[in-house]
Amino acid sequence: MTGLNPYEDSIIEIAAVPLLGNKIEDPYFFSPLQPYSFISSESKKIHGLNGSKLLDAPPAEVVIPEFFRLAKGRILLGQNPGLDIAFLWQAAKKIGDIPPEEWAIDITKVFNYIYKNTGKLSLETMAKRFEIRLSRTIHNALEDTIIVAEIFQKITPMLYKHHIRTLNDLITVGKTTMKRH
């Protein structure tokens, strides 16, 4: 994203890694997007993007509906996804599309439930717990999504032991709603 305000900033990358149960499926979905808003040099540095990459990227009118088709009927899983969902809703409003649900499962909440941690966890902290190798030098939506999927794969065998036996149990533990400003 170009910043942290879904009303003023815009999505610059979007990714999804489909899971069937806890098995990662192909194909992955990834696309940069032309931003609606100014992108700061700091954001460009964080994402490893430059102006020409973004100018050549497809517009939200093309990418967002494609992502929504993929997400339809599926449960979204992410790391602190409330802000991501807010950005998806704002993008949907701008292009006149209907977004997926206003909620997703937050892998951080599930991790905290199982490990009885408190506070906010980074993706890196959770990945280290499971010895998931991080090779990143920049913040990339696809790599983050793959890491979330791998963390979910590692957590899945522990769910039953922690009384998470159904999808509804998992939703109860991990559900997070869209962050509203």
Steps between C-alpha positions, in 0.01 A plus 500: 500500500616854444426575866279391787181698433255309276313823421807686372751231403475213254598140444819452298528120525251223561563129548320181598616147564207257483479236773293185497492404866859580584645397162635781283353483151606647168470740339599786725351840422723807490482833328636850548237773455516854372444712810218753524711712732849639536759242598770627731865420449488315835220272376687440174805397699299268730336323203795515262286670238578788273279735304538316170401165654184660637418684177523170311287319758137424422237731651283402796200467265670193352676346800248548783209319326736214415605476867136513614411213263778294657394593854127440448375221723835470677614612841775758495797440728765758571726660753313788664270512193255763629682779318533293183125440498435873542719568197316235298165658590620846398640366172169324435309823558726686257448249220135418574556138597375291790775398743525172691405482868583770754702251701787255475689261724801664659789254528641718779190442714519125439873498581437698820221262601719193458819642651328720760698799382391854563547802287558554135716249316690558180491259211872449551454400866237240414707366208807461724295298749443240226844536338345636183781654301455861400694620200357844472677826463182688408136481606317304232134398509560156347783408734298615802204292381716190453643545851148529648399179319810319628432616857143373466634164381719476811219605737234268355621182677479685834142621460325189629714488813391858573129423456476647151318211336274663243517783255264694727746451789780636282287798398413568864868506596640683198227723359589863448285763336576786270680789670296815469658840528 
